[in-house]
Amino acid sequence: RGVLAGYKVVDLKVTVYDGSYHPVDSSEMAFQMAGSQAFQKAFMGAKPILLEPIYHVEVMVPDKYMGDVMGDLNSRRGRIQGMDPEGNFQVIKAEVPLAELYKYSTALRSMTQGTGDYAMDFTHYEQVPSDVTEKIIEASKKEEGEVVEA
Protein backbone atom coordinates (compact mmCIF):
# COMPACT_ATOMS: atom_id res chain seq x y z
CA ARG A 1 0.00 0.00 0.00
CA GLY A 2 1.25 3.43 -0.93
CA VAL A 3 1.48 6.05 1.78
CA LEU A 4 -0.22 8.82 -0.24
CA ALA A 5 -3.68 7.32 -0.61
CA GLY A 6 -3.31 3.59 -0.01
CA TYR A 7 -3.10 2.56 -3.66
CA LYS A 8 -0.86 -0.14 -5.10
CA VAL A 9 2.79 0.86 -5.52
CA VAL A 10 4.40 0.15 -8.91
CA ASP A 11 7.85 0.60 -10.47
CA LEU A 12 9.65 0.34 -7.14
CA LYS A 13 13.07 -1.12 -6.52
CA VAL A 14 14.44 -1.79 -3.04
CA THR A 15 17.98 -2.88 -2.23
CA VAL A 16 18.90 -3.97 1.30
CA TYR A 17 22.60 -3.40 1.95
CA ASP A 18 22.94 -4.55 5.51
CA GLY A 19 21.04 -6.29 8.23
CA SER A 20 21.57 -8.44 11.24
CA TYR A 21 19.78 -11.19 13.07
CA HIS A 22 19.75 -11.94 16.76
CA PRO A 23 18.02 -15.09 18.01
CA VAL A 24 16.39 -13.28 20.97
CA ASP A 25 15.27 -9.97 19.41
CA SER A 26 14.74 -10.94 15.77
CA SER A 27 11.34 -12.26 14.79
CA GLU A 28 9.37 -12.27 11.58
CA MET A 29 7.07 -9.60 13.03
CA ALA A 30 10.03 -7.38 14.01
CA PHE A 31 11.43 -7.54 10.46
CA GLN A 32 8.00 -6.79 8.96
CA MET A 33 7.57 -3.76 11.21
CA ALA A 34 11.07 -2.49 10.46
CA GLY A 35 10.51 -2.98 6.74
CA SER A 36 7.19 -1.15 6.84
CA GLN A 37 8.66 1.79 8.74
CA ALA A 38 11.66 1.98 6.41
CA PHE A 39 9.37 1.83 3.37
CA GLN A 40 7.17 4.68 4.63
CA LYS A 41 10.13 6.91 5.45
CA ALA A 42 11.96 6.24 2.18
CA PHE A 43 8.79 6.42 0.09
CA MET A 44 7.88 9.93 1.22
CA GLY A 45 11.46 11.05 0.60
CA ALA A 46 11.23 9.77 -2.98
CA LYS A 47 8.44 12.24 -3.88
CA PRO A 48 5.78 9.70 -4.87
CA ILE A 49 3.10 10.45 -7.46
CA LEU A 50 -0.29 8.98 -8.26
CA LEU A 51 -0.85 7.46 -11.70
CA GLU A 52 -4.18 7.08 -13.48
CA PRO A 53 -5.19 4.94 -16.46
CA ILE A 54 -5.68 6.83 -19.72
CA TYR A 55 -8.04 5.47 -22.37
CA HIS A 56 -8.20 6.14 -26.10
CA VAL A 57 -11.84 6.97 -26.76
CA GLU A 58 -13.53 7.11 -30.17
CA VAL A 59 -16.94 8.75 -30.15
CA MET A 60 -19.18 8.54 -33.23
CA VAL A 61 -21.78 11.32 -33.28
CA PRO A 62 -23.97 13.11 -35.82
CA ASP A 63 -22.37 16.36 -37.03
CA LYS A 64 -24.90 18.52 -35.18
CA TYR A 65 -23.81 17.18 -31.76
CA MET A 66 -20.07 17.39 -32.35
CA GLY A 67 -19.57 20.65 -30.41
CA ASP A 68 -21.47 19.42 -27.36
CA VAL A 69 -19.59 16.13 -27.28
CA MET A 70 -16.18 17.79 -27.70
CA GLY A 71 -17.01 20.23 -24.91
CA ASP A 72 -18.05 17.35 -22.67
CA LEU A 73 -14.83 15.43 -23.40
CA ASN A 74 -12.79 18.54 -22.57
CA SER A 75 -14.69 18.95 -19.29
CA ARG A 76 -13.68 15.37 -18.46
CA ARG A 77 -9.97 16.27 -18.80
CA GLY A 78 -9.97 14.68 -22.25
CA ARG A 79 -7.48 15.68 -24.93
CA ILE A 80 -8.93 15.70 -28.43
CA GLN A 81 -6.55 13.87 -30.80
CA GLY A 82 -8.50 14.42 -33.99
CA MET A 83 -11.70 13.91 -35.92
CA ASP A 84 -12.62 11.87 -38.97
CA PRO A 85 -15.79 12.42 -41.01
CA GLU A 86 -17.89 9.35 -41.70
CA GLY A 87 -21.00 10.24 -43.70
CA ASN A 88 -23.21 12.51 -41.57
CA PHE A 89 -21.21 11.52 -38.51
CA GLN A 90 -17.92 12.57 -36.97
CA VAL A 91 -15.58 10.19 -35.18
CA ILE A 92 -13.94 12.15 -32.39
CA LYS A 93 -10.71 10.64 -31.08
CA ALA A 94 -9.54 11.59 -27.61
CA GLU A 95 -7.45 10.46 -24.66
CA VAL A 96 -9.44 10.58 -21.42
CA PRO A 97 -8.64 9.51 -17.84
CA LEU A 98 -10.74 6.50 -16.88
CA ALA A 99 -11.92 8.24 -13.69
CA GLU A 100 -13.65 10.85 -15.86
CA LEU A 101 -15.55 8.29 -17.95
CA TYR A 102 -17.89 7.26 -15.14
CA LYS A 103 -21.47 7.26 -16.50
CA TYR A 104 -20.21 8.49 -19.89
CA SER A 105 -22.60 6.31 -21.88
CA THR A 106 -25.59 7.92 -20.13
CA ALA A 107 -24.21 11.41 -20.73
CA LEU A 108 -23.51 10.65 -24.40
CA ARG A 109 -27.02 9.31 -24.96
CA SER A 110 -28.48 12.45 -23.37
CA MET A 111 -26.30 14.80 -25.44
CA THR A 112 -27.01 13.04 -28.73
CA GLN A 113 -30.62 11.95 -28.17
CA GLY A 114 -29.46 8.34 -28.25
CA THR A 115 -27.60 8.60 -31.57
CA GLY A 116 -24.02 8.69 -30.28
CA ASP A 117 -21.81 5.67 -29.72
CA TYR A 118 -18.32 5.18 -28.35
CA ALA A 119 -15.56 2.66 -27.81
CA MET A 120 -12.58 2.86 -25.50
CA ASP A 121 -9.26 1.05 -25.03
CA PHE A 122 -6.60 1.39 -22.35
CA THR A 123 -3.42 3.03 -23.63
CA HIS A 124 -1.16 4.01 -20.72
CA TYR A 125 -0.81 5.54 -17.28
CA GLU A 126 -0.13 9.23 -16.60
CA GLN A 127 0.58 11.28 -13.53
CA VAL A 128 -2.57 12.59 -11.87
CA PRO A 129 -2.64 16.43 -11.92
CA SER A 130 -1.70 17.97 -8.57
CA ASP A 131 -5.14 19.49 -7.91
CA VAL A 132 -6.79 16.11 -8.46
CA THR A 133 -4.09 14.37 -6.38
CA GLU A 134 -4.89 16.63 -3.42
CA LYS A 135 -8.59 15.75 -3.65
CA ILE A 136 -7.82 12.01 -3.82
CA ILE A 137 -5.51 12.16 -0.80
CA GLU A 138 -8.05 14.19 1.18
CA ALA A 139 -10.84 11.72 0.34
CA SER A 140 -8.59 8.79 1.28
CA LYS A 141 -7.82 10.32 4.67
CA LYS A 142 -11.51 10.95 5.32
CA GLU A 143 -12.27 7.30 4.55
CA GLU A 144 -9.61 6.19 7.02
CA GLY A 145 -10.99 8.58 9.63
CA GLU A 146 -7.87 10.74 9.79
CA VAL A 147 -7.97 14.45 10.50
CA VAL A 148 -7.48 16.40 7.27
CA GLU A 149 -5.51 19.64 7.58
CA ALA A 150 -6.95 22.65 5.77
Z-matrix of the N, CA and C atoms (Angstrom, degrees):
N
C 1 1.460
C 2 1.514 1 109.98
N 3 1.323 2 115.23 1 131.61
C 4 1.453 3 120.02 2 176.05
C 5 1.515 4 111.16 3 -73.42
N 6 1.325 5 115.93 4 154.12
C 7 1.461 6 119.77 5 -176.77
C 8 1.523 7 112.67 6 -85.73
N 9 1.325 8 118.87 7 -12.78
C 10 1.465 9 120.28 8 179.28
C 11 1.521 10 111.90 9 -72.78
N 12 1.327 11 116.27 10 -54.30
C 13 1.467 12 119.49 11 -176.21
C 14 1.524 13 112.26 12 -142.47
N 15 1.320 14 117.31 13 11.58
C 16 1.458 15 120.59 14 176.50
C 17 1.510 16 115.65 15 83.81
N 18 1.339 17 117.66 16 10.02
C 19 1.461 18 120.34 17 -179.17
C 20 1.524 19 111.13 18 -84.65
N 21 1.311 20 115.86 19 163.62
C 22 1.455 21 123.34 20 179.07
C 23 1.530 22 110.26 21 -56.92
N 24 1.322 23 116.10 22 140.14
C 25 1.460 24 122.30 23 178.13
C 26 1.526 25 108.01 24 -97.69
N 27 1.345 26 116.25 25 132.53
C 28 1.464 27 121.15 26 179.18
C 29 1.520 28 109.64 27 -127.42
N 30 1.327 29 115.67 28 163.70
C 31 1.464 30 123.08 29 177.36
C 32 1.526 31 111.74 30 54.71
N 33 1.309 32 116.34 31 50.35
C 34 1.457 33 122.38 32 -178.00
C 35 1.515 34 108.85 33 -119.87
N 36 1.326 35 115.53 34 136.05
C 37 1.458 36 120.51 35 175.95
C 38 1.521 37 107.60 36 -126.01
N 39 1.326 38 116.34 37 131.84
C 40 1.458 39 122.05 38 179.21
C 41 1.516 40 107.91 39 -125.37
N 42 1.334 41 115.69 40 132.75
C 43 1.455 42 121.42 41 176.05
C 44 1.524 43 108.07 42 -123.26
N 45 1.320 44 117.23 43 123.55
C 46 1.462 45 121.89 44 176.89
C 47 1.522 46 107.21 45 -96.66
N 48 1.339 47 115.83 46 121.72
C 49 1.455 48 120.65 47 -176.94
C 50 1.522 49 113.39 48 -94.48
N 51 1.302 50 116.85 49 -26.57
C 52 1.451 51 118.47 50 -175.26
C 53 1.521 52 109.14 51 -153.16
N 54 1.273 53 115.97 52 156.11
C 55 1.452 54 121.55 53 177.18
C 56 1.514 55 109.02 54 -175.98
N 57 1.289 56 115.34 55 161.91
C 58 1.459 57 118.31 56 178.33
C 59 1.521 58 109.26 57 -141.89
N 60 1.291 59 114.54 58 161.59
C 61 1.458 60 121.57 59 -178.01
C 62 1.523 61 108.00 60 -131.27
N 63 1.296 62 115.77 61 135.77
C 64 1.460 63 121.10 62 175.37
C 65 1.523 64 106.93 63 -129.97
N 66 1.317 65 118.24 64 129.18
C 67 1.459 66 120.72 65 -173.85
C 68 1.537 67 114.44 66 -59.88
N 69 1.332 68 118.08 67 -25.36
C 70 1.463 69 120.31 68 -178.10
C 71 1.524 70 111.29 69 -86.89
N 72 1.349 71 116.78 70 -46.88
C 73 1.465 72 121.66 71 -172.69
C 74 1.525 73 114.48 72 -93.75
N 75 1.303 74 118.79 73 -15.68
C 76 1.465 75 121.34 74 -173.81
C 77 1.524 76 110.51 75 -96.30
N 78 1.319 77 114.42 76 118.74
C 79 1.461 78 119.93 77 175.61
C 80 1.524 79 107.53 78 -132.88
N 81 1.307 80 115.13 79 166.81
C 82 1.469 81 118.88 80 177.93
C 83 1.530 82 110.19 81 -59.03
N 84 1.316 83 116.80 82 -42.15
C 85 1.466 84 121.46 83 -179.67
C 86 1.535 85 110.93 84 -63.16
N 87 1.324 86 117.58 85 -41.02
C 88 1.467 87 120.76 86 179.75
C 89 1.526 88 110.67 87 -62.81
N 90 1.334 89 117.12 88 -41.74
C 91 1.469 90 120.21 89 178.58
C 92 1.526 91 111.32 90 -67.79
N 93 1.333 92 117.67 91 -37.80
C 94 1.467 93 120.33 92 177.64
C 95 1.523 94 111.03 93 -64.34
N 96 1.328 95 116.68 94 -42.89
C 97 1.465 96 120.02 95 179.18
C 98 1.527 97 111.23 96 -65.42
N 99 1.319 98 116.64 97 -43.30
C 100 1.466 99 120.29 98 179.06
C 101 1.526 100 110.38 99 -63.60
N 102 1.317 101 116.52 100 -41.46
C 103 1.465 102 120.36 101 178.38
C 104 1.513 103 112.11 102 -63.86
N 105 1.323 104 116.71 103 -42.36
C 106 1.463 105 120.98 104 179.03
C 107 1.522 106 111.44 105 -63.55
N 108 1.324 107 116.82 106 -44.38
C 109 1.465 108 120.48 107 179.11
C 110 1.526 109 111.01 108 -65.00
N 111 1.320 110 117.08 109 -42.29
C 112 1.468 111 120.45 110 178.92
C 113 1.525 112 110.63 111 -64.16
N 114 1.337 113 116.23 112 -40.96
C 115 1.466 114 120.33 113 178.68
C 116 1.521 115 110.58 114 -60.42
N 117 1.333 116 117.36 115 -49.01
C 118 1.466 117 120.56 116 -177.86
C 119 1.523 118 111.61 117 -60.81
N 120 1.315 119 117.00 118 -43.61
C 121 1.469 120 120.54 119 -179.31
C 122 1.529 121 110.76 120 -66.02
N 123 1.316 122 117.15 121 -47.38
C 124 1.467 123 120.87 122 -178.73
C 125 1.522 124 111.36 123 -68.11
N 126 1.327 125 116.24 124 -38.48
C 127 1.461 126 120.70 125 -177.12
C 128 1.522 127 111.22 126 -61.69
N 129 1.310 128 117.96 127 -46.43
C 130 1.465 129 120.42 128 -179.89
C 131 1.528 130 110.91 129 -66.20
N 132 1.311 131 117.94 130 -32.27
C 133 1.460 132 121.34 131 177.04
C 134 1.518 133 112.85 132 -70.81
N 135 1.322 134 117.10 133 -18.83
C 136 1.468 135 121.63 134 -178.15
C 137 1.524 136 112.92 135 -88.26
N 138 1.323 137 117.96 136 3.92
C 139 1.468 138 123.29 137 179.83
C 140 1.534 139 111.46 138 55.70
N 141 1.315 140 116.85 139 67.15
C 142 1.472 141 120.37 140 -177.73
C 143 1.525 142 112.06 141 -67.75
N 144 1.319 143 115.02 142 156.51
C 145 1.467 144 121.90 143 177.21
C 146 1.524 145 108.73 144 -130.29
N 147 1.318 146 115.91 145 159.65
C 148 1.461 147 121.11 146 172.92
C 149 1.521 148 108.33 147 -97.60
N 150 1.322 149 115.81 148 140.25
C 151 1.461 150 121.69 149 176.56
C 152 1.523 151 108.73 150 -112.03
N 153 1.329 152 115.95 151 150.06
C 154 1.460 153 120.49 152 176.99
C 155 1.523 154 109.42 153 -132.25
N 156 1.342 155 116.72 154 147.04
C 157 1.463 156 120.09 155 178.32
C 158 1.527 157 110.84 156 -72.13
N 159 1.326 158 114.85 157 136.42
C 160 1.463 159 122.49 158 177.96
C 161 1.527 160 107.71 159 -111.64
N 162 1.318 161 115.42 160 133.86
C 163 1.462 162 121.38 161 -178.67
C 164 1.523 163 110.71 162 -115.31
N 165 1.339 164 115.14 163 141.08
C 166 1.463 165 121.44 164 170.47
C 167 1.522 166 105.29 165 -83.43
N 168 1.331 167 115.60 166 122.97
C 169 1.460 168 121.47 167 -177.08
C 170 1.521 169 108.89 168 -117.91
N 171 1.319 170 116.82 169 131.61
C 172 1.462 171 122.00 170 172.95
C 173 1.520 172 107.61 171 -117.20
N 174 1.331 173 114.99 172 119.39
C 175 1.457 174 121.37 173 -177.63
C 176 1.519 175 108.38 174 -112.86
N 177 1.329 176 116.92 175 124.26
C 178 1.462 177 121.77 176 178.15
C 179 1.522 178 108.28 177 -103.96
N 180 1.346 179 115.62 178 116.62
C 181 1.468 180 120.34 179 -176.56
C 182 1.522 181 110.43 180 -137.09
N 183 1.335 182 117.09 181 151.30
C 184 1.465 183 119.99 182 172.18
C 185 1.533 184 109.50 183 -59.93
N 186 1.328 185 115.90 184 147.84
C 187 1.466 186 121.74 185 -177.51
C 188 1.524 187 112.80 186 -48.22
N 189 1.328 188 117.43 187 -40.75
C 190 1.466 189 120.14 188 -172.99
C 191 1.531 190 113.75 189 -68.11
N 192 1.335 191 118.03 190 -15.38
C 193 1.466 192 120.80 191 179.66
C 194 1.528 193 112.63 192 -104.11
N 195 1.320 194 116.73 193 1.35
C 196 1.457 195 120.72 194 -173.66
C 197 1.531 196 112.34 195 -57.12
N 198 1.323 197 117.89 196 -45.53
C 199 1.463 198 121.28 197 -178.29
C 200 1.521 199 112.51 198 -61.92
N 201 1.324 200 116.46 199 -44.08
C 202 1.466 201 120.77 200 179.36
C 203 1.529 202 111.28 201 -62.66
N 204 1.323 203 115.81 202 -43.43
C 205 1.464 204 120.22 203 -178.04
C 206 1.524 205 110.41 204 -68.05
N 207 1.323 206 117.61 205 -41.96
C 208 1.468 207 119.99 206 178.44
C 209 1.530 208 110.60 207 -63.64
N 210 1.321 209 116.65 208 -41.38
C 211 1.461 210 119.96 209 177.10
C 212 1.517 211 112.04 210 -61.53
N 213 1.327 212 115.92 211 -40.82
C 214 1.461 213 120.60 212 178.72
C 215 1.525 214 111.05 213 -65.21
N 216 1.338 215 117.22 214 -43.17
C 217 1.467 216 120.13 215 178.11
C 218 1.525 217 110.63 216 -61.51
N 219 1.326 218 117.01 217 -41.71
C 220 1.469 219 120.37 218 177.61
C 221 1.524 220 110.99 219 -62.32
N 222 1.324 221 117.45 220 -39.75
C 223 1.468 222 120.66 221 -179.94
C 224 1.528 223 111.63 222 -67.60
N 225 1.319 224 116.49 223 -17.95
C 226 1.465 225 122.07 224 178.14
C 227 1.533 226 111.24 225 -96.26
N 228 1.298 227 117.10 226 22.27
C 229 1.472 228 124.47 227 -178.20
C 230 1.525 229 111.99 228 62.81
N 231 1.325 230 116.44 229 25.15
C 232 1.456 231 121.12 230 178.19
C 233 1.518 232 111.02 231 -80.41
N 234 1.321 233 115.32 232 150.43
C 235 1.467 234 121.73 233 175.15
C 236 1.521 235 107.78 234 -114.87
N 237 1.312 236 116.34 235 115.69
C 238 1.463 237 121.01 236 -179.64
C 239 1.526 238 108.32 237 -69.66
N 240 1.338 239 116.21 238 127.06
C 241 1.465 240 122.22 239 -179.48
C 242 1.524 241 112.15 240 -98.92
N 243 1.327 242 116.01 241 -20.68
C 244 1.455 243 119.24 242 -179.89
C 245 1.513 244 111.20 243 159.65
N 246 1.335 245 113.82 244 176.68
C 247 1.466 246 120.62 245 179.02
C 248 1.519 247 108.39 246 -140.80
N 249 1.313 248 115.34 247 146.19
C 250 1.460 249 121.66 248 176.11
C 251 1.520 250 108.37 249 -129.90
N 252 1.343 251 117.37 250 128.54
C 253 1.466 252 119.13 251 176.38
C 254 1.524 253 110.19 252 -74.28
N 255 1.317 254 115.66 253 144.34
C 256 1.458 255 121.54 254 176.62
C 257 1.527 256 107.57 255 -145.79
N 258 1.333 257 115.91 256 87.50
C 259 1.464 258 120.63 257 -175.56
C 260 1.515 259 109.97 258 68.30
N 261 1.331 260 117.05 259 -128.59
C 262 1.465 261 121.91 260 176.98
C 263 1.528 262 112.04 261 -88.74
N 264 1.316 263 115.54 262 13.79
C 265 1.464 264 121.17 263 -178.53
C 266 1.526 265 110.19 264 -115.69
N 267 1.311 266 115.20 265 162.24
C 268 1.456 267 122.79 266 170.66
C 269 1.524 268 107.27 267 -122.27
N 270 1.318 269 115.90 268 138.81
C 271 1.459 270 120.92 269 172.53
C 272 1.522 271 106.22 270 -103.37
N 273 1.314 272 115.62 271 110.80
C 274 1.463 273 121.79 272 -179.51
C 275 1.521 274 107.57 273 -94.53
N 276 1.338 275 115.55 274 126.89
C 277 1.463 276 121.02 275 -179.96
C 278 1.520 277 107.98 276 -108.63
N 279 1.329 278 115.60 277 131.11
C 280 1.463 279 119.91 278 -177.19
C 281 1.522 280 110.22 279 -149.27
N 282 1.327 281 115.25 280 159.63
C 283 1.458 282 122.22 281 170.09
C 284 1.520 283 106.67 282 -109.30
N 285 1.333 284 115.95 283 126.03
C 286 1.462 285 120.88 284 -173.81
C 287 1.533 286 109.35 285 -135.88
N 288 1.341 287 117.59 286 136.16
C 289 1.468 288 119.55 287 174.51
C 290 1.532 289 110.17 288 -62.99
N 291 1.319 290 115.89 289 137.53
C 292 1.465 291 120.46 290 -178.41
C 293 1.529 292 111.75 291 -57.08
N 294 1.314 293 117.56 292 -36.91
C 295 1.471 294 120.66 293 -178.89
C 296 1.520 295 112.05 294 -59.16
N 297 1.323 296 117.33 295 -25.61
C 298 1.462 297 121.61 296 -177.96
C 299 1.528 298 112.64 297 -89.14
N 300 1.324 299 117.50 298 -5.04
C 301 1.463 300 120.60 299 -177.46
C 302 1.526 301 112.83 300 -95.12
N 303 1.317 302 116.67 301 6.88
C 304 1.459 303 120.94 302 178.52
C 305 1.529 304 109.04 303 -60.77
N 306 1.316 305 116.73 304 127.52
C 307 1.470 306 124.38 305 -179.03
C 308 1.535 307 113.05 306 60.48
N 309 1.337 308 116.96 307 27.12
C 310 1.465 309 119.29 308 -179.29
C 311 1.525 310 112.05 309 -66.69
N 312 1.318 311 117.75 310 -37.74
C 313 1.469 312 118.98 311 -177.94
C 314 1.528 313 111.04 312 -61.68
N 315 1.322 314 117.32 313 -38.40
C 316 1.469 315 120.83 314 177.63
C 317 1.524 316 110.73 315 -65.80
N 318 1.322 317 116.12 316 -44.00
C 319 1.467 318 120.37 317 179.74
C 320 1.525 319 110.88 318 -63.70
N 321 1.339 320 116.88 319 -41.74
C 322 1.463 321 120.62 320 -179.67
C 323 1.528 322 110.80 321 -64.47
N 324 1.316 323 116.75 322 -43.44
C 325 1.471 324 119.53 323 177.87
C 326 1.524 325 110.93 324 -60.22
N 327 1.321 326 116.96 325 -41.71
C 328 1.469 327 120.67 326 179.22
C 329 1.522 328 111.46 327 -64.46
N 330 1.328 329 116.89 328 -44.31
C 331 1.469 330 121.03 329 -178.25
C 332 1.517 331 112.82 330 -66.14
N 333 1.332 332 116.65 331 -32.57
C 334 1.466 333 120.70 332 -171.89
C 335 1.525 334 112.62 333 -111.40
N 336 1.304 335 117.35 334 12.66
C 337 1.467 336 122.57 335 -177.74
C 338 1.533 337 111.32 336 53.46
N 339 1.327 338 114.78 337 39.03
C 340 1.459 339 120.93 338 176.51
C 341 1.511 340 115.60 339 81.96
N 342 1.341 341 118.35 340 5.26
C 343 1.471 342 120.01 341 -175.76
C 344 1.525 343 113.62 342 -97.62
N 345 1.323 344 118.09 343 -9.24
C 346 1.464 345 120.96 344 -179.66
C 347 1.508 346 111.88 345 -87.41
N 348 1.326 347 115.81 346 154.70
C 349 1.456 348 122.08 347 178.21
C 350 1.523 349 107.63 348 -144.20
N 351 1.326 350 116.46 349 155.72
C 352 1.460 351 118.51 350 178.56
C 353 1.519 352 110.82 351 -149.47
N 354 1.327 353 113.87 352 161.56
C 355 1.461 354 122.40 353 173.96
C 356 1.518 355 106.83 354 -138.84
N 357 1.322 356 116.07 355 150.55
C 358 1.460 357 118.82 356 -179.92
C 359 1.515 358 110.64 357 -142.90
N 360 1.348 359 115.09 358 147.73
C 361 1.457 360 122.78 359 178.89
C 362 1.518 361 108.75 360 -139.30
N 363 1.339 362 115.71 361 139.12
C 364 1.459 363 120.66 362 176.31
C 365 1.524 364 109.51 363 -63.16
N 366 1.339 365 116.96 364 138.43
C 367 1.461 366 120.12 365 175.70
C 368 1.520 367 112.89 366 -118.85
N 369 1.339 368 118.10 367 -46.83
C 370 1.462 369 119.98 368 -175.32
C 371 1.531 370 110.48 369 -169.49
N 372 1.317 371 114.71 370 178.57
C 373 1.466 372 121.05 371 173.71
C 374 1.524 373 108.79 372 -107.39
N 375 1.332 374 115.91 373 148.01
C 376 1.464 375 121.95 374 175.14
C 377 1.518 376 108.87 375 -135.80
N 378 1.328 377 114.47 376 158.36
C 379 1.455 378 119.84 377 176.64
C 380 1.526 379 110.09 378 -65.53
N 381 1.315 380 115.98 379 135.28
C 382 1.464 381 121.70 380 176.82
C 383 1.533 382 107.79 381 -71.09
N 384 1.335 383 118.58 382 133.72
C 385 1.469 384 120.23 383 177.79
C 386 1.535 385 111.07 384 -56.75
N 387 1.331 386 115.98 385 149.26
C 388 1.466 387 120.38 386 -173.32
C 389 1.529 388 113.18 387 -59.41
N 390 1.335 389 118.25 388 -37.85
C 391 1.468 390 119.05 389 179.99
C 392 1.529 391 111.42 390 -65.97
N 393 1.320 392 116.44 391 -36.27
C 394 1.467 393 120.73 392 178.29
C 395 1.529 394 109.69 393 -73.40
N 396 1.339 395 116.82 394 -38.23
C 397 1.465 396 121.25 395 177.77
C 398 1.523 397 110.40 396 -57.37
N 399 1.324 398 116.56 397 -45.04
C 400 1.469 399 120.65 398 -179.68
C 401 1.527 400 110.97 399 -59.66
N 402 1.324 401 116.85 400 -42.18
C 403 1.469 402 120.50 401 179.42
C 404 1.529 403 111.13 402 -64.97
N 405 1.327 404 116.79 403 -40.07
C 406 1.466 405 121.35 404 -179.71
C 407 1.526 406 110.17 405 -65.00
N 408 1.325 407 116.34 406 -45.24
C 409 1.468 408 120.33 407 -179.67
C 410 1.526 409 110.28 408 -63.96
N 411 1.323 410 116.65 409 -42.89
C 412 1.465 411 120.72 410 179.01
C 413 1.532 412 110.70 411 -61.41
N 414 1.323 413 116.96 412 -44.84
C 415 1.470 414 120.87 413 179.18
C 416 1.527 415 110.96 414 -63.93
N 417 1.332 416 116.82 415 -38.42
C 418 1.458 417 121.26 416 179.59
C 419 1.523 418 110.70 417 -64.24
N 420 1.320 419 116.38 418 -41.53
C 421 1.466 420 120.03 419 179.63
C 422 1.523 421 111.03 420 -67.43
N 423 1.323 422 116.88 421 -36.66
C 424 1.468 423 119.89 422 177.87
C 425 1.522 424 110.59 423 -64.87
N 426 1.330 425 116.83 424 -38.85
C 427 1.467 426 120.95 425 178.96
C 428 1.520 427 111.08 426 -64.28
N 429 1.335 428 116.02 427 -36.06
C 430 1.461 429 120.48 428 -179.00
C 431 1.526 430 111.56 429 -82.95
N 432 1.334 431 116.75 430 -5.88
C 433 1.454 432 120.30 431 178.69
C 434 1.511 433 114.22 432 81.86
N 435 1.338 434 117.24 433 16.24
C 436 1.457 435 120.48 434 178.76
C 437 1.520 436 109.99 435 -81.06
N 438 1.320 437 115.72 436 158.67
C 439 1.457 438 121.32 437 175.41
C 440 1.515 439 107.68 438 -80.30
N 441 1.329 440 116.88 439 127.82
C 442 1.458 441 121.95 440 -179.57
C 443 1.515 442 108.31 441 -98.73
N 444 1.348 443 115.92 442 124.88
C 445 1.459 444 120.46 443 178.83
C 446 1.513 445 109.84 444 -77.86
N 447 1.325 446 116.07 445 141.39
C 448 1.469 447 120.63 446 179.88
C 449 1.504 448 110.84 447 -85.31
